[in-house]
Amino acid sequence: MLHLIHRAGQYTGRIAIATPEGRYAYEALLAASARVAGQLLNGKTDLQEAPVAFMVRPGFEYVATQWGIWRAGGIAVPLCVSHPLPALRYVVQDARAGALVADPEFEHLLRPLAEEVGIPFYPSGTAQAHTGKLPEVASSRRAMILYTSGTTGKPKGVVTTYEALEAQISTLVQAWEWQPTDHILNILPLHHVHGIVNVLSCALWSGACCEFLPKFDAEAVLEVFRRGAVNVFMAVPTIYYKLIAAWEALPAGEQAAVSASLRRFRLMVSGSAALPVSVLEKWRHISGHTLLERYGMTEMGMAVSNPYRGQRRPGYIGQPLPGVQLRLVDEKGQEIRQEGVAGEIQVKGPNVFREYWQKPEATREAFTPDGWFRTGDIATLEAGSYRILGRNSVDIIKSGGYKISALEIEEVLRTHPHIKDCGVVGIADEEWGELVAASLVPAAD
C-alpha cells in the first residue's frame, strides 16, 4: 500500500488540509478516505486495479477521494475541472473507468456520462461510515493514470505504480528538505504531476499542511502570503509573471509588507515550463529568493533539480536527483560525453512510469532497447549543470543545417525594454528548412 497513507497515522492531530471552508486534520482525512473506499468497494474485497475517474475541486474532498480510490485498490484517474464534456468523455472511455466520482456541482454534467458509459456515479462527500476491512495493496500495482496534453495526437494515459509514486515523492522530500512544520499554498491543477506529487503528496508525506484557494487570483495569493503561515510555494512561470504584476500594482507600503513575508519563506520553486531569466530576476528583487528550477514530466515525476542548498544558476535545471540516471544522446542514439553538446535527455530510474494505458506500441517507442525513457527534450551539460534548449518537436528550429533553440531567442528578445513578452517558432521554408519567426507583445501601446 502507498506509504503516503500509512505515514498519515504518525500525524493524526496535525492539520493536513486548509481551505476557506475549514481546517482538516490527518485523522479526518484517514476517516473520510476510508468511507470513500468502502463506497467504491460496494461489497467487493478489492477493486483489483479498476480505474476510477474523479472530478473534484482542489481541497479536502479531492484528497479524500484520491486516497479512497487507492485504499480500495483502484487506479486514480483525476479529471480536469475546466475541460469540456467531449474531453472528459474521452478520458473516461479511454481509461475504461469502472466508476465516476464528482462534486455535486458537476453531477448534471457527469451523471449522464456515467449512465451513457454504464458505470456507477457517486457524488463526492456522500460516502457513509465504513467498518469493513480494506484490501492490502501491493506497491507494484498501478496507482494512477494521468493524461498527457496530447501535443502529438490524442492524450495518452500515463500509468504510474505505487513504487514509482513513492520514489518521486520521497526523493523530493529528501532533496528539498520537507518538514512537518511546512505550510504550502497549492494553486496548481490537480490533474498534473506538479500539483499532485510535488506539492500535495510531498506535503502530506511530510506531515505538513497543504492550503487551497477556490481558484487562482494573484491578489488573493499575495494576501495569503501576507498572513505569514505559508513558507513553501511552487508554481509555473506564468503564475510568477502574474504575481509580479499584482505586486507592482500595490501601494508602496503593501509592497513592502508582501516582500517582508516572502523573505521568511523556506523554499520557492518554478517548473513545468522554461522560466524566463527576467521573471526570475524580478521575483528575486521582490522576494529575496532565487527560484529553484527543476525538470520533470508526467512520465517520470521530477528527474533533475537545482540544489536546495548551494548555487542555483538562472536558466539551468541543475543535476539529476538521487536515484535518477540521466544521459544525453545524439540523433544516432550515441551517448554524448562532452559538455556543451546538445542531445536528447534520456532517463532511467524507479521514478519512471510503467506504460501508456492500453497503448503497447507507444510504450515500446517511448523506451530504448536498453530501457531508457526517451523524453524528447533537448539539453546540454555546462559546468556540471543541465540546460534545457527545448522540445525536440516544438522548440528546436532546424534552419540552414543548424539546430536553434527557440527558448534561447526568446530570452534575448525579453531583455529589450520595449518587449513585454514573446513567442518564437519555426516556419517552413524551402531554402532554409525553417525560418525563425517571433510574435511580440510590446511593453506599451
C-alpha beads as a LAMMPS data file, in Angstrom:
LAMMPS data file: protein, C-alpha beads

445 atoms
444 bonds

1 atom types
1 bond types

-500.0 500.0 xlo xhi
-500.0 500.0 ylo yhi
-500.0 500.0 zlo zhi

Masses

1 110.0

Atoms # bond

1 1 1 0.000 0.000 0.000
2 1 1 1.175 3.530 -0.634
3 1 1 3.354 4.603 2.285
4 1 1 1.903 8.085 1.894
5 1 1 -1.311 6.929 3.576
6 1 1 0.410 4.797 6.233
7 1 1 2.578 7.761 7.193
8 1 1 -0.519 9.860 7.893
9 1 1 -1.006 7.774 11.042
10 1 1 2.055 9.494 12.508
11 1 1 0.452 12.924 12.189
12 1 1 -3.210 12.324 13.129
13 1 1 -3.580 15.522 15.177
14 1 1 -1.812 17.829 12.727
15 1 1 -3.619 19.887 10.098
16 1 1 -3.342 18.256 6.688
17 1 1 -5.630 20.426 4.533
18 1 1 -6.644 24.074 4.900
19 1 1 -9.361 25.672 2.766
20 1 1 -11.626 28.716 3.115
21 1 1 -14.269 26.267 4.411
22 1 1 -12.148 24.859 7.240
23 1 1 -9.056 23.097 8.508
24 1 1 -8.868 19.293 8.405
25 1 1 -6.557 17.059 10.416
26 1 1 -4.829 13.934 9.096
27 1 1 -7.174 11.913 11.316
28 1 1 -10.192 13.333 9.451
29 1 1 -8.525 12.616 6.104
30 1 1 -7.921 8.978 7.019
31 1 1 -11.534 8.559 8.176
32 1 1 -13.017 10.250 5.083
33 1 1 -10.853 8.277 2.653
34 1 1 -11.863 5.021 4.372
35 1 1 -15.521 5.956 3.801
36 1 1 -14.828 6.648 0.113
37 1 1 -13.013 3.322 -0.202
38 1 1 -15.973 1.490 1.303
39 1 1 -18.405 3.243 -1.036
40 1 1 -16.338 2.287 -4.084
41 1 1 -15.865 -1.307 -2.952
42 1 1 -19.642 -1.678 -2.515
43 1 1 -19.307 -5.175 -1.084
44 1 1 -16.180 -6.190 -3.009
45 1 1 -12.953 -7.015 -1.195
46 1 1 -10.629 -5.282 -3.704
47 1 1 -11.117 -3.144 -6.837
48 1 1 -8.156 -5.020 -8.361
49 1 1 -6.782 -2.044 -10.324
50 1 1 -10.136 -0.918 -11.720
51 1 1 -9.700 2.719 -12.875
52 1 1 -11.906 5.247 -11.057
53 1 1 -12.315 8.662 -12.677
54 1 1 -12.998 11.637 -10.408
55 1 1 -13.661 15.335 -10.935
56 1 1 -13.413 17.064 -7.580
57 1 1 -12.294 20.624 -6.950
58 1 1 -8.992 21.070 -5.055
59 1 1 -9.492 20.692 -1.319
60 1 1 -10.312 18.139 1.363
61 1 1 -12.800 16.103 -0.716
62 1 1 -10.294 15.831 -3.565
63 1 1 -7.699 14.237 -1.301
64 1 1 -10.255 12.010 0.454
65 1 1 -11.418 10.761 -2.963
66 1 1 -7.883 10.177 -4.280
67 1 1 -6.826 8.311 -1.140
68 1 1 -10.126 6.410 -1.062
69 1 1 -9.557 5.085 -4.584
70 1 1 -6.090 3.923 -3.590
71 1 1 -7.281 2.345 -0.338
72 1 1 -9.937 0.401 -2.269
73 1 1 -7.292 -0.964 -4.657
74 1 1 -8.344 1.145 -7.633
75 1 1 -6.401 3.318 -10.072
76 1 1 -6.993 7.058 -9.575
77 1 1 -7.847 8.938 -12.790
78 1 1 -8.213 12.678 -11.996
79 1 1 -10.241 14.761 -14.448
80 1 1 -9.647 18.431 -15.217
81 1 1 -12.452 20.564 -13.739
82 1 1 -12.286 23.018 -16.663
83 1 1 -12.385 20.503 -19.521
84 1 1 -15.466 20.371 -21.783
85 1 1 -17.649 17.264 -21.901
86 1 1 -16.040 15.740 -25.064
87 1 1 -12.600 15.814 -23.417
88 1 1 -13.999 14.273 -20.221
89 1 1 -15.810 11.583 -22.204
90 1 1 -12.564 10.714 -23.996
91 1 1 -10.669 10.181 -20.722
92 1 1 -13.460 8.226 -19.019
93 1 1 -13.844 5.927 -22.031
94 1 1 -10.136 5.584 -22.804
95 1 1 -9.325 4.776 -19.172
96 1 1 -12.190 2.232 -19.112
97 1 1 -13.254 3.708 -15.797
98 1 1 -15.269 1.405 -13.547
99 1 1 -16.829 4.279 -11.590
100 1 1 -17.096 8.060 -11.656
101 1 1 -16.908 10.366 -8.625
102 1 1 -17.633 14.096 -8.919
103 1 1 -18.546 17.149 -6.907
104 1 1 -22.327 17.658 -6.733
105 1 1 -21.923 20.811 -8.862
106 1 1 -20.748 18.601 -11.751
107 1 1 -23.483 15.980 -11.336
108 1 1 -25.666 17.415 -14.116
109 1 1 -22.720 17.002 -16.500
110 1 1 -21.218 13.716 -15.381
111 1 1 -24.092 11.549 -14.142
112 1 1 -25.467 11.322 -17.709
113 1 1 -21.957 10.438 -18.903
114 1 1 -21.706 7.667 -16.294
115 1 1 -25.111 6.328 -17.394
116 1 1 -24.037 6.525 -21.041
117 1 1 -20.884 4.505 -20.311
118 1 1 -22.710 2.179 -17.921
119 1 1 -20.787 2.791 -14.690
120 1 1 -21.808 3.906 -11.166
121 1 1 -21.809 7.631 -10.341
122 1 1 -21.029 8.847 -6.801
123 1 1 -21.365 12.479 -5.678
124 1 1 -18.316 13.403 -3.586
125 1 1 -18.836 13.827 0.130
126 1 1 -21.724 11.334 0.337
127 1 1 -19.874 8.198 1.454
128 1 1 -21.156 6.603 4.667
129 1 1 -19.130 5.126 7.525
130 1 1 -17.157 2.034 6.567
131 1 1 -16.382 -0.640 9.134
132 1 1 -15.180 -3.433 6.852
133 1 1 -11.603 -4.393 6.098
134 1 1 -9.785 -2.567 3.320
135 1 1 -7.513 -4.530 0.960
136 1 1 -3.760 -4.761 1.232
137 1 1 -2.454 -3.190 -1.973
138 1 1 0.977 -4.245 -3.250
139 1 1 3.354 -1.404 -4.131
140 1 1 3.979 -2.950 -7.557
141 1 1 0.372 -2.308 -8.610
142 1 1 -0.859 0.563 -10.789
143 1 1 -1.846 3.627 -8.775
144 1 1 -2.673 6.478 -11.136
145 1 1 -3.341 7.390 -14.765
146 1 1 -2.561 10.978 -15.753
147 1 1 -3.318 12.093 -19.276
148 1 1 -0.702 13.946 -21.311
149 1 1 -1.511 17.187 -23.093
150 1 1 -1.777 15.440 -26.443
151 1 1 0.616 17.683 -28.425
152 1 1 1.408 14.779 -30.760
153 1 1 -2.091 13.318 -31.102
154 1 1 -4.814 12.303 -28.673
155 1 1 -3.836 12.384 -24.991
156 1 1 -2.168 9.231 -23.695
157 1 1 -2.765 7.817 -20.237
158 1 1 0.487 7.660 -18.264
159 1 1 0.345 4.742 -15.814
160 1 1 2.319 5.191 -12.603
161 1 1 2.732 2.466 -9.978
162 1 1 2.784 2.966 -6.204
163 1 1 6.518 2.204 -6.276
164 1 1 7.146 4.958 -8.821
165 1 1 4.989 7.439 -6.892
166 1 1 6.847 6.678 -3.687
167 1 1 10.176 7.166 -5.469
168 1 1 9.039 10.508 -6.899
169 1 1 7.715 11.761 -3.554
170 1 1 10.458 10.512 -1.219
171 1 1 13.228 11.800 -3.483
172 1 1 11.786 15.326 -3.480
173 1 1 11.124 15.237 0.265
174 1 1 14.794 14.430 0.787
175 1 1 16.199 16.817 -1.815
176 1 1 14.058 19.803 -0.818
177 1 1 14.167 19.046 2.928
178 1 1 10.432 18.931 3.620
179 1 1 9.436 19.205 7.300
180 1 1 6.193 18.645 9.292
181 1 1 6.237 22.364 10.098
182 1 1 5.986 23.345 6.405
183 1 1 2.857 25.044 5.083
184 1 1 2.410 25.211 1.309
185 1 1 -0.180 27.022 -0.801
186 1 1 -1.357 24.829 -3.696
187 1 1 -2.849 26.748 -6.626
188 1 1 -1.867 24.214 -9.307
189 1 1 -4.205 21.952 -11.299
190 1 1 -4.701 18.571 -9.642
191 1 1 -4.732 16.505 -12.817
192 1 1 -0.996 17.146 -13.389
193 1 1 2.049 15.709 -11.641
194 1 1 3.204 19.172 -10.473
195 1 1 0.208 19.791 -8.233
196 1 1 -0.401 16.167 -7.238
197 1 1 3.136 14.964 -6.481
198 1 1 5.432 17.949 -5.968
199 1 1 3.016 19.912 -3.806
200 1 1 0.154 17.861 -2.353
201 1 1 1.807 14.466 -1.903
202 1 1 5.157 15.807 -0.692
203 1 1 3.369 17.926 1.906
204 1 1 1.211 15.051 3.172
205 1 1 4.135 12.586 3.139
206 1 1 5.939 15.008 5.476
207 1 1 3.086 15.752 7.886
208 1 1 2.914 19.319 6.585
209 1 1 -0.144 21.445 5.763
210 1 1 -1.411 21.960 2.211
211 1 1 -3.652 25.022 1.772
212 1 1 -6.013 25.526 -1.174
213 1 1 -7.769 28.514 -2.684
214 1 1 -11.014 28.074 -4.698
215 1 1 -9.301 29.448 -7.804
216 1 1 -6.141 31.292 -8.735
217 1 1 -6.288 35.016 -8.076
218 1 1 -2.989 36.895 -7.877
219 1 1 -4.209 39.447 -5.317
220 1 1 -5.673 36.705 -3.105
221 1 1 -2.396 34.754 -3.261
222 1 1 -0.392 37.795 -2.166
223 1 1 -2.851 38.293 0.708
224 1 1 -2.313 34.686 1.825
225 1 1 1.434 35.316 1.720
226 1 1 0.996 38.398 3.917
227 1 1 -0.718 36.315 6.620
228 1 1 2.647 34.658 7.280
229 1 1 1.609 30.988 7.639
230 1 1 2.848 29.841 4.215
231 1 1 6.570 29.138 3.929
232 1 1 6.792 26.987 0.761
233 1 1 5.447 27.830 -2.693
234 1 1 5.619 26.169 -6.110
235 1 1 4.218 27.489 -9.373
236 1 1 4.678 27.766 -13.122
237 1 1 6.379 30.796 -14.724
238 1 1 3.052 32.295 -15.840
239 1 1 1.866 32.448 -12.231
240 1 1 5.039 34.212 -11.110
241 1 1 4.549 36.642 -14.002
242 1 1 1.007 37.410 -12.756
243 1 1 2.153 37.725 -9.130
244 1 1 4.845 40.211 -10.172
245 1 1 2.237 42.304 -11.993
246 1 1 -0.080 42.207 -8.953
247 1 1 2.754 43.213 -6.619
248 1 1 3.755 46.098 -8.889
249 1 1 0.167 47.411 -8.777
250 1 1 0.181 47.622 -4.951
251 1 1 0.925 50.816 -2.993
252 1 1 4.498 51.015 -1.708
253 1 1 3.536 50.126 1.860
254 1 1 1.701 46.972 0.811
255 1 1 4.563 46.001 -1.480
256 1 1 6.926 46.190 1.479
257 1 1 4.618 44.060 3.634
258 1 1 4.335 41.338 0.968
259 1 1 8.081 41.348 0.365
260 1 1 8.789 41.067 4.095
261 1 1 6.566 37.974 4.289
262 1 1 8.185 36.409 1.226
263 1 1 11.665 36.810 2.666
264 1 1 10.654 34.499 5.515
265 1 1 9.808 31.649 3.108
266 1 1 11.924 28.494 3.187
267 1 1 11.580 27.465 -0.455
268 1 1 10.139 28.698 -3.752
269 1 1 10.121 26.517 -6.877
270 1 1 9.338 27.123 -10.548
271 1 1 8.716 24.427 -13.131
272 1 1 6.561 22.861 -15.877
273 1 1 7.853 25.407 -18.414
274 1 1 11.033 27.374 -19.094
275 1 1 11.453 30.217 -16.597
276 1 1 12.489 33.471 -18.311
277 1 1 15.559 34.878 -16.585
278 1 1 13.843 38.286 -16.499
279 1 1 10.996 36.817 -14.422
280 1 1 13.483 35.106 -12.083
281 1 1 15.324 38.381 -11.529
282 1 1 12.151 40.408 -10.894
283 1 1 10.916 37.823 -8.390
284 1 1 14.300 37.798 -6.671
285 1 1 14.025 41.579 -6.283
286 1 1 10.531 41.244 -4.789
287 1 1 11.058 38.199 -2.579
288 1 1 14.770 37.908 -1.919
289 1 1 14.637 34.321 -3.273
290 1 1 16.277 32.767 -6.304
291 1 1 13.582 30.430 -7.592
292 1 1 14.613 26.788 -7.585
293 1 1 14.187 25.434 -11.113
294 1 1 13.695 21.732 -11.719
295 1 1 12.812 19.434 -14.597
296 1 1 10.314 16.622 -14.877
297 1 1 7.485 15.096 -16.902
298 1 1 4.221 13.253 -16.341
299 1 1 6.057 10.046 -17.257
300 1 1 8.711 10.320 -14.555
301 1 1 7.857 12.972 -11.999
302 1 1 10.906 15.105 -11.242
303 1 1 14.280 13.950 -12.563
304 1 1 16.584 16.976 -12.275
305 1 1 16.764 19.847 -9.789
306 1 1 18.882 22.783 -8.808
307 1 1 20.200 22.327 -5.258
308 1 1 18.171 23.298 -2.203
309 1 1 21.450 24.310 -0.591
310 1 1 24.028 25.672 -2.979
311 1 1 24.199 27.826 -6.075
312 1 1 21.177 27.946 -8.369
313 1 1 22.136 29.024 -11.859
314 1 1 19.450 31.010 -13.716
315 1 1 18.423 29.240 -16.903
316 1 1 19.684 25.842 -15.707
317 1 1 17.744 22.910 -14.258
318 1 1 20.628 21.535 -12.173
319 1 1 21.673 17.927 -11.634
320 1 1 19.857 14.559 -11.549
321 1 1 18.010 13.830 -8.308
322 1 1 19.147 10.906 -6.116
323 1 1 18.331 7.557 -7.712
324 1 1 17.791 9.036 -11.175
325 1 1 20.117 8.140 -14.074
326 1 1 20.318 10.640 -16.927
327 1 1 22.199 10.721 -20.213
328 1 1 22.262 12.835 -23.380
329 1 1 22.263 11.088 -26.754
330 1 1 22.731 12.306 -30.309
331 1 1 20.440 11.583 -33.267
332 1 1 22.145 8.218 -33.804
333 1 1 21.458 7.169 -30.224
334 1 1 25.096 7.523 -29.152
335 1 1 25.735 8.893 -25.668
336 1 1 27.257 12.392 -25.559
337 1 1 30.071 12.543 -23.023
338 1 1 31.497 16.038 -23.581
339 1 1 29.974 19.218 -22.189
340 1 1 28.362 21.859 -24.386
341 1 1 26.977 19.431 -26.989
342 1 1 23.196 19.244 -27.363
343 1 1 21.378 15.938 -27.117
344 1 1 18.111 14.314 -26.124
345 1 1 17.583 13.699 -22.413
346 1 1 17.022 10.042 -21.587
347 1 1 16.168 8.866 -18.077
348 1 1 16.184 5.617 -16.128
349 1 1 15.173 5.026 -12.509
350 1 1 12.457 3.856 -10.094
351 1 1 10.556 7.100 -10.718
352 1 1 9.769 6.277 -14.365
353 1 1 6.242 5.268 -15.387
354 1 1 5.247 1.719 -16.299
355 1 1 3.316 2.170 -19.561
356 1 1 0.923 4.190 -21.653
357 1 1 -2.528 2.851 -20.846
358 1 1 -3.687 0.323 -23.433
359 1 1 -1.022 1.515 -25.904
360 1 1 1.756 -1.104 -26.049
361 1 1 3.267 0.238 -29.278
362 1 1 3.523 3.795 -27.920
363 1 1 5.079 2.363 -24.745
364 1 1 7.718 0.462 -26.751
365 1 1 8.542 3.585 -28.770
366 1 1 8.979 5.610 -25.567
367 1 1 11.882 3.443 -24.379
368 1 1 15.229 2.490 -25.882
369 1 1 16.061 -1.225 -26.237
370 1 1 18.171 -0.989 -23.076
371 1 1 15.366 0.577 -21.016
372 1 1 15.986 4.336 -21.097
373 1 1 12.928 6.603 -21.348
374 1 1 13.144 8.980 -24.324
375 1 1 11.966 12.387 -23.073
376 1 1 12.077 14.212 -26.416
377 1 1 13.675 17.210 -24.669
378 1 1 16.990 18.621 -25.867
379 1 1 19.607 19.855 -23.385
380 1 1 23.298 20.500 -22.880
381 1 1 25.548 19.901 -19.894
382 1 1 27.531 23.018 -18.998
383 1 1 29.825 23.326 -15.965
384 1 1 28.084 20.404 -14.284
385 1 1 24.518 21.663 -14.749
386 1 1 21.952 20.790 -17.389
387 1 1 20.300 23.468 -19.505
388 1 1 17.128 22.796 -21.493
389 1 1 17.171 24.024 -25.090
390 1 1 13.598 22.950 -25.783
391 1 1 11.309 20.235 -27.003
392 1 1 12.742 18.405 -29.999
393 1 1 9.436 18.585 -31.876
394 1 1 8.493 22.172 -30.966
395 1 1 11.298 24.339 -29.592
396 1 1 14.232 23.221 -31.731
397 1 1 14.228 25.098 -35.039
398 1 1 16.280 23.421 -37.777
399 1 1 17.476 26.172 -40.117
400 1 1 20.325 26.005 -42.619
401 1 1 21.724 22.879 -41.019
402 1 1 21.786 24.414 -37.529
403 1 1 19.680 23.470 -34.505
404 1 1 18.431 26.708 -32.962
405 1 1 16.721 26.907 -29.563
406 1 1 13.535 28.978 -29.688
407 1 1 13.804 29.364 -25.900
408 1 1 17.238 30.994 -26.148
409 1 1 15.981 33.522 -28.722
410 1 1 13.003 34.322 -26.502
411 1 1 15.355 35.025 -23.584
412 1 1 17.314 37.543 -25.680
413 1 1 14.192 39.276 -27.005
414 1 1 12.770 39.679 -23.483
415 1 1 15.800 41.743 -22.482
416 1 1 14.664 44.514 -24.873
417 1 1 12.996 47.330 -22.899
418 1 1 10.135 47.636 -25.404
419 1 1 9.233 43.938 -25.433
420 1 1 6.901 42.682 -22.700
421 1 1 6.739 39.047 -23.856
422 1 1 7.295 36.940 -26.950
423 1 1 6.954 33.539 -28.562
424 1 1 9.380 32.095 -31.129
425 1 1 8.523 29.340 -33.615
426 1 1 9.908 27.808 -36.782
427 1 1 8.094 28.362 -40.075
428 1 1 8.655 26.012 -43.013
429 1 1 10.892 27.470 -45.731
430 1 1 12.112 25.873 -48.965
431 1 1 15.604 27.374 -48.811
432 1 1 16.415 27.209 -45.114
433 1 1 14.200 24.327 -43.981
434 1 1 12.737 26.556 -41.290
435 1 1 12.806 30.296 -40.678
436 1 1 12.837 31.798 -37.181
437 1 1 9.648 33.784 -36.537
438 1 1 8.734 35.777 -33.425
439 1 1 5.428 37.082 -32.114
440 1 1 5.985 40.102 -29.884
441 1 1 3.912 41.732 -27.134
442 1 1 5.032 45.381 -26.836
443 1 1 5.676 46.834 -23.393
444 1 1 3.444 49.820 -24.165
445 1 1 0.555 50.547 -26.512

Bonds

1 1 1 2
2 1 2 3
3 1 3 4
4 1 4 5
5 1 5 6
6 1 6 7
7 1 7 8
8 1 8 9
9 1 9 10
10 1 10 11
11 1 11 12
12 1 12 13
13 1 13 14
14 1 14 15
15 1 15 16
16 1 16 17
17 1 17 18
18 1 18 19
19 1 19 20
20 1 20 21
21 1 21 22
22 1 22 23
23 1 23 24
24 1 24 25
25 1 25 26
26 1 26 27
27 1 27 28
28 1 28 29
29 1 29 30
30 1 30 31
31 1 31 32
32 1 32 33
33 1 33 34
34 1 34 35
35 1 35 36
36 1 36 37
37 1 37 38
38 1 38 39
39 1 39 40
40 1 40 41
41 1 41 42
42 1 42 43
43 1 43 44
44 1 44 45
45 1 45 46
46 1 46 47
47 1 47 48
48 1 48 49
49 1 49 50
50 1 50 51
51 1 51 52
52 1 52 53
53 1 53 54
54 1 54 55
55 1 55 56
56 1 56 57
57 1 57 58
58 1 58 59
59 1 59 60
60 1 60 61
61 1 61 62
62 1 62 63
63 1 63 64
64 1 64 65
65 1 65 66
66 1 66 67
67 1 67 68
68 1 68 69
69 1 69 70
70 1 70 71
71 1 71 72
72 1 72 73
73 1 73 74
74 1 74 75
75 1 75 76
76 1 76 77
77 1 77 78
78 1 78 79
79 1 79 80
80 1 80 81
81 1 81 82
82 1 82 83
83 1 83 84
84 1 84 85
85 1 85 86
86 1 86 87
87 1 87 88
88 1 88 89
89 1 89 90
90 1 90 91
91 1 91 92
92 1 92 93
93 1 93 94
94 1 94 95
95 1 95 96
96 1 96 97
97 1 97 98
98 1 98 99
99 1 99 100
100 1 100 101
101 1 101 102
102 1 102 103
103 1 103 104
104 1 104 105
105 1 105 106
106 1 106 107
107 1 107 108
108 1 108 109
109 1 109 110
110 1 110 111
111 1 111 112
112 1 112 113
113 1 113 114
114 1 114 115
115 1 115 116
116 1 116 117
117 1 117 118
118 1 118 119
119 1 119 120
120 1 120 121
121 1 121 122
122 1 122 123
123 1 123 124
124 1 124 125
125 1 125 126
126 1 126 127
127 1 127 128
128 1 128 129
129 1 129 130
130 1 130 131
131 1 131 132
132 1 132 133
133 1 133 134
134 1 134 135
135 1 135 136
136 1 136 137
137 1 137 138
138 1 138 139
139 1 139 140
140 1 140 141
141 1 141 142
142 1 142 143
143 1 143 144
144 1 144 145
145 1 145 146
146 1 146 147
147 1 147 148
148 1 148 149
149 1 149 150
150 1 150 151
151 1 151 152
152 1 152 153
153 1 153 154
154 1 154 155
155 1 155 156
156 1 156 157
157 1 157 158
158 1 158 159
159 1 159 160
160 1 160 161
161 1 161 162
162 1 162 163
163 1 163 164
164 1 164 165
165 1 165 166
166 1 166 167
167 1 167 168
168 1 168 169
169 1 169 170
170 1 170 171
171 1 171 172
172 1 172 173
173 1 173 174
174 1 174 175
175 1 175 176
176 1 176 177
177 1 177 178
178 1 178 179
179 1 179 180
180 1 180 181
181 1 181 182
182 1 182 183
183 1 183 184
184 1 184 185
185 1 185 186
186 1 186 187
187 1 187 188
188 1 188 189
189 1 189 190
190 1 190 191
191 1 191 192
192 1 192 193
193 1 193 194
194 1 194 195
195 1 195 196
196 1 196 197
197 1 197 198
198 1 198 199
199 1 199 200
200 1 200 201
201 1 201 202
202 1 202 203
203 1 203 204
204 1 204 205
205 1 205 206
206 1 206 207
207 1 207 208
208 1 208 209
209 1 209 210
210 1 210 211
211 1 211 212
212 1 212 213
213 1 213 214
214 1 214 215
215 1 215 216
216 1 216 217
217 1 217 218
218 1 218 219
219 1 219 220
220 1 220 221
221 1 221 222
222 1 222 223
223 1 223 224
224 1 224 225
225 1 225 226
226 1 226 227
227 1 227 228
228 1 228 229
229 1 229 230
230 1 230 231
231 1 231 232
232 1 232 233
233 1 233 234
234 1 234 235
235 1 235 236
236 1 236 237
237 1 237 238
238 1 238 239
239 1 239 240
240 1 240 241
241 1 241 242
242 1 242 243
243 1 243 244
244 1 244 245
245 1 245 246
246 1 246 247
247 1 247 248
248 1 248 249
249 1 249 250
250 1 250 251
251 1 251 252
252 1 252 253
253 1 253 254
254 1 254 255
255 1 255 256
256 1 256 257
257 1 257 258
258 1 258 259
259 1 259 260
260 1 260 261
261 1 261 262
262 1 262 263
263 1 263 264
264 1 264 265
265 1 265 266
266 1 266 267
267 1 267 268
268 1 268 269
269 1 269 270
270 1 270 271
271 1 271 272
272 1 272 273
273 1 273 274
274 1 274 275
275 1 275 276
276 1 276 277
277 1 277 278
278 1 278 279
279 1 279 280
280 1 280 281
281 1 281 282
282 1 282 283
283 1 283 284
284 1 284 285
285 1 285 286
286 1 286 287
287 1 287 288
288 1 288 289
289 1 289 290
290 1 290 291
291 1 291 292
292 1 292 293
293 1 293 294
294 1 294 295
295 1 295 296
296 1 296 297
297 1 297 298
298 1 298 299
299 1 299 300
300 1 300 301
301 1 301 302
302 1 302 303
303 1 303 304
304 1 304 305
305 1 305 306
306 1 306 307
307 1 307 308
308 1 308 309
309 1 309 310
310 1 310 311
311 1 311 312
312 1 312 313
313 1 313 314
314 1 314 315
315 1 315 316
316 1 316 317
317 1 317 318
318 1 318 319
319 1 319 320
320 1 320 321
321 1 321 322
322 1 322 323
323 1 323 324
324 1 324 325
325 1 325 326
326 1 326 327
327 1 327 328
328 1 328 329
329 1 329 330
330 1 330 331
331 1 331 332
332 1 332 333
333 1 333 334
334 1 334 335
335 1 335 336
336 1 336 337
337 1 337 338
338 1 338 339
339 1 339 340
340 1 340 341
341 1 341 342
342 1 342 343
343 1 343 344
344 1 344 345
345 1 345 346
346 1 346 347
347 1 347 348
348 1 348 349
349 1 349 350
350 1 350 351
351 1 351 352
352 1 352 353
353 1 353 354
354 1 354 355
355 1 355 356
356 1 356 357
357 1 357 358
358 1 358 359
359 1 359 360
360 1 360 361
361 1 361 362
362 1 362 363
363 1 363 364
364 1 364 365
365 1 365 366
366 1 366 367
367 1 367 368
368 1 368 369
369 1 369 370
370 1 370 371
371 1 371 372
372 1 372 373
373 1 373 374
374 1 374 375
375 1 375 376
376 1 376 377
377 1 377 378
378 1 378 379
379 1 379 380
380 1 380 381
381 1 381 382
382 1 382 383
383 1 383 384
384 1 384 385
385 1 385 386
386 1 386 387
387 1 387 388
388 1 388 389
389 1 389 390
390 1 390 391
391 1 391 392
392 1 392 393
393 1 393 394
394 1 394 395
395 1 395 396
396 1 396 397
397 1 397 398
398 1 398 399
399 1 399 400
400 1 400 401
401 1 401 402
402 1 402 403
403 1 403 404
404 1 404 405
405 1 405 406
406 1 406 407
407 1 407 408
408 1 408 409
409 1 409 410
410 1 410 411
411 1 411 412
412 1 412 413
413 1 413 414
414 1 414 415
415 1 415 416
416 1 416 417
417 1 417 418
418 1 418 419
419 1 419 420
420 1 420 421
421 1 421 422
422 1 422 423
423 1 423 424
424 1 424 425
425 1 425 426
426 1 426 427
427 1 427 428
428 1 428 429
429 1 429 430
430 1 430 431
431 1 431 432
432 1 432 433
433 1 433 434
434 1 434 435
435 1 435 436
436 1 436 437
437 1 437 438
438 1 438 439
439 1 439 440
440 1 440 441
441 1 441 442
442 1 442 443
443 1 443 444
444 1 444 445
